[in-house]
């Protein structure tokens, strides 16, 4: 009986040794794979950070291009660019530059859009006029005559086209 137990023990011990060796081998391979993936992940993070930094730098440099566009008299184009500019990640200096530029460009763009709206309306291009008046509202940073005049004109256009609900809403905004 003792011989039988001894043989079983040796067989089980050999199987255990084989399984442990297989387990240790798989663990080592798994650790190697994990190390390779970690290194690859770190490299990808570095590349992504470089790309993000470059993209941010390009967006910040657009402020200069927008200022140049504005200074050349392209007020509407400068307004479109400043409105579309994504400021996520800007530092305080860039944010201040953006805000100053926005404060300089948008009021003038609001006036330009209003004038474009009046011109289109005088030519009976009503949809174009509405677009320009709405753009004037988008660019109006505060309660200005241009803002109220654009709302008034949108109200008149709505009223003339039979849209009493929107006409009333625009007129109410002007009164408020």
C-alpha positions as CSV (number, residue, x, y, z in Angstrom):
1,X,0.0,0.0,0.0
2,X,2.8,2.3,0.9
3,X,4.4,1.7,-2.5
4,X,1.1,2.7,-4.2
5,X,0.9,5.9,-2.2
6,X,4.5,6.7,-3.0
7,X,3.9,6.2,-6.7
8,X,0.8,8.3,-6.7
9,X,2.6,11.0,-4.7
10,X,5.5,11.1,-7.2
11,X,3.1,11.2,-10.1
12,X,1.2,14.1,-8.6
13,X,4.4,15.8,-7.6
14,X,5.7,15.5,-11.2
15,X,2.4,16.8,-12.5
16,X,2.5,19.7,-10.1
17,X,6.1,20.5,-11.1
18,X,5.1,20.5,-14.8
19,X,2.0,22.6,-14.1
20,X,4.0,25.1,-12.0
21,X,6.7,25.4,-14.7
22,X,3.9,26.0,-17.3
23,X,2.3,28.6,-15.0
24,X,5.6,30.3,-14.4
25,X,6.3,30.4,-18.1
26,X,2.9,31.8,-18.9
27,X,3.2,34.4,-16.1
28,X,6.6,35.5,-17.5
29,X,5.1,35.8,-21.0
30,X,2.1,37.7,-19.7
31,X,4.4,40.1,-17.7
32,X,6.5,40.6,-20.9
33,X,3.4,41.4,-22.9
34,X,2.1,43.7,-20.2
35,X,5.5,45.5,-20.1
36,X,5.5,45.9,-23.9
37,X,1.9,47.2,-23.9
38,X,2.8,49.6,-21.1
39,X,5.8,50.9,-23.0
40,X,3.7,51.2,-26.2
41,X,0.9,53.0,-24.3
42,X,3.4,55.5,-22.8
43,X,4.8,56.2,-26.3
44,X,1.3,56.8,-27.7
45,X,0.6,59.1,-24.8
46,X,3.7,61.1,-25.5
47,X,2.8,61.3,-29.2
48,X,-0.7,62.4,-28.4
49,X,0.6,65.0,-26.0
50,X,2.9,66.3,-28.7
51,X,0.0,66.4,-31.2
52,X,-2.2,68.2,-28.7
53,X,0.5,70.7,-27.9
54,X,1.1,71.4,-31.6
55,X,-2.7,71.7,-32.2
56,X,-3.1,74.1,-29.3
57,X,-0.1,76.2,-30.5
58,X,-1.7,76.4,-33.9
59,X,-5.0,77.6,-32.4
60,X,-3.3,80.2,-30.3
61,X,-1.3,81.4,-33.3
62,X,-4.7,81.9,-35.2
63,X,-5.3,84.8,-32.9
64,X,-2.6,86.8,-34.7
65,X,-4.1,85.7,-38.1
66,X,-7.6,86.8,-37.0
67,X,-6.2,90.2,-35.8
68,X,-4.5,90.6,-39.2
69,X,-7.8,89.8,-41.0
70,X,-9.7,92.3,-38.9
71,X,-7.0,95.0,-39.4
72,X,-7.2,94.5,-43.1
73,X,-10.9,95.4,-43.0
74,X,-12.4,91.9,-43.3
75,X,-14.6,92.4,-40.2
76,X,-17.1,89.7,-41.0
77,X,-14.5,87.1,-41.8
78,X,-12.6,87.9,-38.6
79,X,-15.8,87.6,-36.6
80,X,-16.5,84.2,-38.1
81,X,-13.0,83.0,-37.3
82,X,-13.1,84.3,-33.7
83,X,-16.5,82.7,-33.0
84,X,-15.3,79.4,-34.5
85,X,-12.0,79.3,-32.5
86,X,-11.8,76.7,-29.8
87,X,-10.2,78.1,-26.7
88,X,-10.0,74.9,-24.7
89,X,-6.5,74.7,-23.2
90,X,-5.6,78.3,-23.7
91,X,-3.5,79.8,-21.0
92,X,-4.4,83.1,-19.3
93,X,-2.4,85.2,-21.8
94,X,-4.1,83.6,-24.8
95,X,-7.5,83.9,-23.1
96,X,-6.9,87.6,-22.5
97,X,-5.8,88.1,-26.1
98,X,-8.9,86.2,-27.3
99,X,-11.3,88.2,-25.1
100,X,-9.7,91.5,-26.1
101,X,-9.9,90.6,-29.8
102,X,-13.4,89.3,-29.4
103,X,-14.4,92.6,-27.7
104,X,-12.9,94.6,-30.6
105,X,-14.2,92.5,-33.5
106,X,-17.7,91.4,-32.6
107,X,-19.3,94.8,-32.1
108,X,-18.0,96.0,-35.5
109,X,-19.1,92.7,-37.0
110,X,-22.5,93.2,-35.5
111,X,-22.8,96.6,-37.2
112,X,-21.5,95.1,-40.5
113,X,-24.0,92.3,-40.4
114,X,-26.8,94.7,-39.7
115,X,-25.8,96.8,-42.7
116,X,-25.6,93.7,-44.9
117,X,-29.1,92.8,-43.6
118,X,-30.5,96.2,-44.5
119,X,-29.0,96.0,-48.0
120,X,-30.4,92.5,-48.6
121,X,-33.8,93.5,-47.3
122,X,-33.8,96.6,-49.6
123,X,-33.1,94.2,-52.5
124,X,-36.0,92.0,-51.3
125,X,-33.6,89.2,-50.4
126,X,-35.5,88.3,-47.3
127,X,-33.8,85.1,-46.3
128,X,-30.3,86.6,-46.8
129,X,-31.5,89.6,-44.7
130,X,-32.7,87.3,-41.9
131,X,-29.3,85.5,-41.9
132,X,-27.4,88.8,-41.6
133,X,-29.7,90.1,-38.9
134,X,-29.3,86.9,-36.9
135,X,-25.5,87.1,-37.3
136,X,-25.7,90.7,-36.1
137,X,-27.5,89.4,-33.0
138,X,-24.9,86.6,-32.5
139,X,-22.1,89.2,-32.6
140,X,-23.8,91.7,-30.4
141,X,-22.0,91.4,-27.0
142,X,-24.3,93.7,-25.1
143,X,-27.6,95.7,-25.4
144,X,-26.8,97.9,-28.3
145,X,-28.8,99.8,-30.8
146,X,-27.7,97.4,-33.5
147,X,-29.0,94.5,-31.4
148,X,-32.4,96.1,-31.0
149,X,-32.6,97.3,-34.6
150,X,-31.8,93.8,-35.8
151,X,-34.5,92.3,-33.6
152,X,-36.9,94.9,-34.8
153,X,-36.1,94.2,-38.5
154,X,-36.5,90.4,-37.8
155,X,-39.9,91.2,-36.2
156,X,-41.0,93.2,-39.2
157,X,-39.9,90.5,-41.6
158,X,-41.7,87.9,-39.5
159,X,-44.9,90.0,-39.4
160,X,-44.8,90.7,-43.1
161,X,-44.5,87.0,-43.8
162,X,-47.5,86.2,-41.6
163,X,-45.4,84.7,-38.8
164,X,-47.2,86.5,-35.9
165,X,-45.7,84.2,-33.2
166,X,-42.0,85.1,-34.1
167,X,-42.9,88.7,-34.8
168,X,-44.4,89.1,-31.4
169,X,-41.4,87.4,-29.8
170,X,-38.9,89.7,-31.5
171,X,-41.0,92.8,-30.7
172,X,-41.3,91.7,-27.1
173,X,-37.4,91.4,-26.9
174,X,-37.1,94.9,-28.2
175,X,-39.5,96.2,-25.6
176,X,-38.0,94.3,-22.7
